[in-house]
Amino acid sequence: MEIEQQHKAGFVNIIGKPNVGKSTLMNSLIGESLSIITPKAQTTRHRILGILNDENYQIVFSDTPGIIIEPHYKLHESMMRFVKEAISDADVILYLVEINEKAVENNIIEILKKSELPLILVINKIDLSNDKILEERCAEWAIIFPDVPIIPISAIYEANIDVLTKKIIERLPENPAYYDKEQLTDKPEKFFVSEIIREKILLNYQQELPYSVEVLVDTFIDEENIVKIRAIIYVIRTSQRGIIIGHKGEAIKRIGIQARIDIEKFVGKKVFLELFVKVNKDWRDNDRELKKFGYNL
């Protein structure tokens, strides 16, 4: 008699320092580009769920902001709240480190060592190293986490992603699916539109400017053959507004073109995108403004 296979489902939360590749890893695991990716720290500001579905399992991945040791704004405090929530409600935790990161005790490691949740240590960016250094890093981390599986990967090249997925499935509890099997994320389309626009700003501008920017989709009208979008880019200083707009509007036009191309790929339709820039000098420290942008307080 054939034994029916049990269905597994659970929340798998990815945590780690800024720039360690959490967003790239989640995108590789689910096979879709949900989290925006840039070389800049603090690119991820929200907790984003990505859902991997199979007949016998459902993995709900959670990409969280990078760990900020000393928050400077209420925005940073909200981002760290997302991280703590991710640790508290997980079924499995992926602690993501990079190949050049020394195995040194810190506050997050102490929390993880005290946790009874299944933990997998993932060493990313092995494509930037060699076998000798990888062996040394694995040995170092094994001292800190002696009973934890250590999986070396390259998220950007999807190396060992299948091995990691198998390890995750082994540790999932038996549960029915939490979300519809056709669902890919918990966020609405408007959220990803604002993230795409913010990604282009992060990629096109240097220094502090991108960290002073937030994007709000004011209108999102989905018609049969086109999506009409009006989005507002918020900055904290008048001088920054001028930089975003650029000479004769050339800079904001470039951002709009780049964002529109990616948004059209995301929604699968033609897009008419209007961008406006407004000054809001204290949005990073204002409870009402942070709530408007979707942050937890």
RODO-2510 file (C-alpha; in nm, 4 decimals, decimal comma):
residues 297
     n   res          X          Y          Z
     1     m     0,0000     0,0000     0,0000
     2     e     0,1409     0,3379    -0,1016
     3     i     0,1849     0,5840     0,1847
     4     e     0,0529     0,9313     0,1099
     5     q     0,3267     1,1960     0,1265
     6     q     0,2659     1,4634     0,3879
     7     h     0,2488     1,8258     0,2791
     8     k     0,5066     2,0598     0,4290
     9     a     0,4769     2,4364     0,4686
    10     g     0,6513     2,7006     0,6727
    11     f     0,8107     3,0423     0,6998
    12     v     1,1812     3,0609     0,6179
    13     n     1,3351     3,3908     0,7152
    14     i     1,6625     3,5206     0,5703
    15     i     1,8698     3,7439     0,7960
    16     g     2,2204     3,8905     0,7691
    17     k     2,4195     4,2105     0,7469
    18     p     2,3647     4,4710     0,4722
    19     n     2,5131     4,3846     0,1306
    20     v     2,5379     4,0137     0,2104
    21     g     2,3015     3,9210    -0,0738
    22     k     1,9718     3,8418     0,1003
    23     s     1,7561     3,9794    -0,1807
    24     t     1,9568     3,7979    -0,4482
    25     l     1,9231     3,4747    -0,2512
    26     m     1,5459     3,5014    -0,2165
    27     n     1,5064     3,5843    -0,5841
    28     s     1,7205     3,2800    -0,6729
    29     l     1,5271     3,0500    -0,4390
    30     i     1,1855     3,1404    -0,5797
    31     g     1,2995     3,1974    -0,9387
    32     e     1,1510     3,5479    -0,9603
    33     s     1,2845     3,9028    -0,9123
    34     l     1,0784     4,0317    -0,6198
    35     s     1,3356     4,2096    -0,4042
    36     i     1,5275     4,4962    -0,5622
    37     i     1,9039     4,4510    -0,5814
    38     t     2,1725     4,7214    -0,5775
    39     p     2,5329     4,7372    -0,4500
    40     k     2,4292     4,9865    -0,1801
    41     a     2,3663     4,8955     0,1826
    42     q     2,0124     4,9275     0,3234
    43     t     1,8545     4,8674    -0,0167
    44     t     1,5834     4,6510     0,1453
    45     r     1,3693     4,8546     0,3847
    46     h     1,0616     4,6339     0,4211
    47     r     0,9978     4,2703     0,4972
    48     i     0,9095     4,1073     0,1648
    49     l     0,7595     3,7597     0,1328
    50     g     0,8373     3,5371    -0,1644
    51     i     0,6455     3,2101    -0,1968
    52     l     0,7867     2,8919    -0,3522
    53     n     0,5140     2,6388    -0,4323
    54     d     0,5283     2,2695    -0,5108
    55     e     0,2727     1,9896    -0,4988
    56     n     0,4214     1,8658    -0,1701
    57     y     0,5408     2,1849    -0,0041
    58     q     0,5085     2,5613     0,0256
    59     i     0,8056     2,7698     0,1421
    60     v     0,7310     3,1271     0,2435
    61     f     1,0613     3,3120     0,2287
    62     s     1,1044     3,6429     0,4082
    63     d     1,3652     3,8960     0,2913
    64     t     1,4357     4,1429     0,5725
    65     p     1,6402     4,4649     0,5930
    66     g     2,0091     4,4273     0,6715
    67     i     2,1001     4,4353     1,0393
    68     i     2,1692     4,7923     1,1575
    69     i     2,3679     4,7852     1,4822
    70     e     2,3043     5,1533     1,5691
    71     p     1,9764     5,2902     1,4261
    72     h     1,9857     5,6678     1,3632
    73     y     1,6247     5,7318     1,2588
    74     k     1,2806     5,5937     1,3341
    75     l     1,3037     5,4503     0,9828
    76     h     1,5993     5,2363     1,0980
    77     e     1,4108     5,1322     1,4125
    78     s     1,1205     5,0167     1,1958
    79     m     1,3583     4,8225     0,9709
    80     m     1,5073     4,6441     1,2741
    81     r     1,1550     4,5626     1,3935
    82     f     1,1076     4,3716     1,0684
    83     v     1,4267     4,1728     1,1470
    84     k     1,3128     4,0842     1,5006
    85     e     0,9707     3,9806     1,3715
    86     a     1,1406     3,7587     1,1148
    87     i     1,3322     3,5764     1,3890
    88     s     1,0304     3,5406     1,6179
    89     d     0,7801     3,3952     1,3698
    90     a     1,0050     3,1707     1,1580
    91     d     0,9881     2,7937     1,1178
    92     v     1,3414     2,7891     0,9738
    93     i     1,6054     3,0623     0,9773
    94     l     1,8707     3,1134     0,7098
    95     y     2,1618     3,3094     0,8550
    96     l     2,3380     3,4472     0,5505
    97     v     2,7036     3,5459     0,5708
    98     e     2,9529     3,6117     0,2922
    99     i     3,2763     3,4311     0,2195
   100     n     3,4941     3,7220     0,3387
   101     e     3,3003     3,7683     0,6641
   102     k     3,4956     3,6498     0,9667
   103     a     3,3134     3,4248     1,2114
   104     v     3,2895     3,6657     1,5043
   105     e     3,0273     3,6626     1,7817
   106     n     2,7688     3,9431     1,7701
   107     n     2,4233     4,0224     1,9107
   108     i     2,2375     3,8432     1,6321
   109     i     2,4506     3,5301     1,6731
   110     e     2,3730     3,5291     2,0449
   111     i     1,9995     3,5493     1,9692
   112     l     2,0262     3,2696     1,7129
   113     k     2,2210     3,0439     1,9502
   114     k     1,9516     3,0839     2,2145
   115     s     1,6729     3,0145     1,9658
   116     e     1,5306     2,6637     1,9368
   117     l     1,4333     2,7153     1,5736
   118     p     1,6003     2,5105     1,2978
   119     l     1,8921     2,7129     1,1635
   120     i     2,0905     2,6838     0,8412
   121     l     2,4102     2,8848     0,7982
   122     v     2,4534     2,9931     0,4360
   123     i     2,7907     3,1191     0,3103
   124     n     2,7346     3,3365     0,0039
   125     k     2,9606     3,4727    -0,2723
   126     i     3,1804     3,1629    -0,2985
   127     d     3,2424     3,2690    -0,6600
   128     l     3,4671     3,5440    -0,5184
   129     s     3,6947     3,3017    -0,3317
   130     n     3,8693     2,9652    -0,3516
   131     d     3,8402     2,6210    -0,1942
   132     k     4,1065     2,6865     0,0718
   133     i     3,9374     3,0000     0,2077
   134     l     3,5958     2,8339     0,1911
   135     e     3,7263     2,5412     0,3962
   136     e     3,8669     2,7827     0,6541
   137     r     3,5406     2,9762     0,6783
   138     c     3,3331     2,6600     0,7179
   139     a     3,5636     2,5476     1,0003
   140     e     3,5363     2,8866     1,1738
   141     w     3,1557     2,8920     1,1575
   142     a     3,1350     2,5296     1,2701
   143     i     3,2992     2,6309     1,5984
   144     i     3,0264     2,8923     1,6618
   145     f     2,7418     2,6737     1,5302
   146     p     2,8630     2,3155     1,5874
   147     d     2,5340     2,1377     1,5103
   148     v     2,4118     2,3580     1,2266
   149     p     2,4310     2,2630     0,8569
   150     i     2,6602     2,4966     0,6598
   151     i     2,5742     2,5424     0,2925
   152     p     2,8152     2,7365     0,0652
   153     i     2,6421     2,9072    -0,2284
   154     s     2,6677     3,1728    -0,4955
   155     a     2,3260     3,3366    -0,5017
   156     i     2,4021     3,5451    -0,8101
   157     y     2,5048     3,2349    -1,0112
   158     e     2,2515     3,0063    -0,8346
   159     a     2,5270     2,7629    -0,7317
   160     n     2,4078     2,5077    -0,4720
   161     i     2,0604     2,6650    -0,4572
   162     d     1,9078     2,3190    -0,5158
   163     v     2,1107     2,1786    -0,2235
   164     l     1,9946     2,4613     0,0024
   165     t     1,6301     2,4159    -0,1024
   166     k     1,6483     2,0454    -0,0160
   167     k     1,7908     2,1233     0,3300
   168     i     1,5104     2,3723     0,3905
   169     i     1,2380     2,1253     0,2903
   170     e     1,3828     1,8637     0,5273
   171     r     1,3358     2,1066     0,8172
   172     l     0,9857     2,2307     0,7336
   173     p     0,6983     2,1234     0,9583
   174     e     0,4013     1,9323     0,8201
   175     n     0,1339     2,1918     0,7466
   176     p    -0,1213     2,2781     0,4805
   177     a    -0,0311     2,5687     0,2535
   178     y    -0,0591     2,9127     0,4133
   179     y    -0,1248     3,0904     0,0829
   180     d    -0,2933     3,0069    -0,2437
   181     k    -0,0586     2,7902    -0,4501
   182     e    -0,0713     3,0450    -0,7349
   183     q     0,0397     3,3295    -0,5075
   184     l     0,3983     3,4551    -0,5374
   185     t     0,4086     3,7238    -0,2670
   186     d     0,2006     3,9019    -0,0045
   187     k     0,2682     4,2514    -0,1412
   188     p     0,0422     4,4377    -0,3887
   189     e     0,1640     4,5466    -0,7320
   190     k     0,1826     4,9105    -0,6172
   191     f     0,4494     4,8151    -0,3634
   192     f     0,6749     4,6604    -0,6273
   193     v     0,6252     4,9573    -0,8608
   194     s     0,7517     5,1926    -0,5884
   195     e     1,0448     4,9578    -0,5197
   196     i     1,1414     4,9467    -0,8886
   197     i     1,1477     5,3273    -0,9027
   198     r     1,3529     5,3438    -0,5819
   199     e     1,5939     5,0856    -0,7236
   200     k     1,6634     5,3087    -1,0245
   201     i     1,7326     5,6024    -0,7930
   202     l     1,9744     5,3896    -0,5889
   203     l     2,1556     5,2856    -0,9053
   204     n     2,1738     5,6323    -1,0646
   205     y     2,2669     5,8576    -0,7730
   206     q     2,5640     5,8477    -0,5390
   207     q     2,6453     5,9157    -0,1739
   208     e     2,3658     6,0060     0,0694
   209     l     2,0918     6,1037    -0,1766
   210     p     1,9339     5,7570    -0,2295
   211     y     1,8968     5,7072     0,1476
   212     s     1,6979     6,0307     0,1744
   213     v     1,4469     5,9119    -0,0863
   214     e     1,1136     5,7327    -0,0516
   215     v     0,8630     5,6579    -0,3266
   216     l     0,4851     5,6504    -0,3012
   217     v     0,2566     5,5309    -0,5808
   218     d    -0,0232     5,7856    -0,5779
   219     t    -0,2423     5,6308    -0,8496
   220     f    -0,2371     5,2882    -1,0161
   221     i    -0,5048     5,2486    -1,2843
   222     d    -0,5047     4,9066    -1,4492
   223     e    -0,6838     4,9279    -1,7840
   224     e    -0,7222     4,6574    -2,0480
   225     n    -0,4121     4,7426    -2,2530
   226     i    -0,2182     4,9813    -2,0304
   227     v    -0,1413     5,0605    -1,6672
   228     k    -0,1382     5,4310    -1,5768
   229     i     0,0826     5,5138    -1,2800
   230     r     0,1499     5,8377    -1,0966
   231     a     0,4303     5,8171    -0,8394
   232     i     0,5786     6,0731    -0,6025
   233     i     0,9468     6,0729    -0,5102
   234     y     1,0014     6,2261    -0,1654
   235     v     1,3332     6,3859    -0,0662
   236     i     1,4383     6,5688     0,2516
   237     r     1,5950     6,8826     0,1011
   238     t     1,5103     7,1258    -0,1792
   239     s     1,8587     7,0826    -0,3262
   240     q     1,7927     6,7082    -0,3574
   241     r     1,4761     6,7792    -0,5524
   242     g     1,6853     6,9658    -0,8070
   243     i     1,9339     6,6775    -0,8323
   244     i     1,6566     6,4208    -0,8877
   245     i     1,4954     6,6342    -1,1603
   246     g     1,8262     6,7311    -1,3223
   247     h     1,9000     6,9875    -1,5933
   248     k     1,5867     7,0418    -1,8019
   249     g     1,4349     6,7323    -1,6398
   250     e     1,6901     6,4972    -1,7981
   251     a     1,7679     6,3038    -1,4781
   252     i     1,4101     6,2255    -1,3810
   253     k     1,3329     6,1374    -1,7432
   254     r     1,6140     5,8796    -1,7342
   255     i     1,4807     5,7319    -1,4095
   256     g     1,1311     5,7178    -1,5585
   257     i     1,2452     5,5356    -1,8730
   258     q     1,4470     5,2774    -1,6790
   259     a     1,1665     5,2194    -1,4277
   260     r     0,8970     5,1953    -1,6956
   261     i     1,0848     4,9190    -1,8796
   262     d     1,1060     4,7051    -1,5641
   263     i     0,7498     4,7829    -1,4560
   264     e     0,6196     4,6725    -1,7973
   265     k     0,8029     4,3419    -1,7536
   266     f     0,6520     4,3066    -1,4064
   267     v     0,2884     4,3839    -1,4949
   268     g     0,2986     4,2356    -1,8457
   269     k     0,1464     4,5447    -2,0086
   270     k     0,2353     4,8818    -2,1508
   271     v     0,2856     5,1418    -1,8788
   272     f     0,2311     5,5169    -1,8727
   273     l     0,4441     5,6459    -1,5846
   274     e     0,4420     5,9976    -1,4385
   275     l     0,7007     6,0935    -1,1760
   276     f     0,6851     6,3941    -0,9438
   277     v     0,9301     6,5086    -0,6753
   278     k     0,8281     6,6589    -0,3409
   279     v     1,0246     6,7745    -0,0358
   280     n     0,9375     6,6224     0,3028
   281     k     1,2225     6,7108     0,5350
   282     d     1,1431     6,4790     0,8271
   283     w     0,9784     6,1724     0,6725
   284     r     1,2463     5,9389     0,8193
   285     d     1,1595     6,0492     1,1755
   286     n     0,7857     6,1181     1,1449
   287     d     0,5458     5,8447     1,2640
   288     r     0,2598     5,9532     1,0402
   289     e     0,4786     5,9702     0,7299
   290     l     0,6438     5,6342     0,8018
   291     k     0,3030     5,4689     0,8374
   292     k     0,2025     5,6201     0,5030
   293     f     0,5032     5,4476     0,3467
   294     g     0,4117     5,1146     0,5056
   295     y     0,6595     5,0935     0,7949
   296     n     0,5785     4,9256     1,1279
   297     l     0,5943     5,1497     1,4353
***
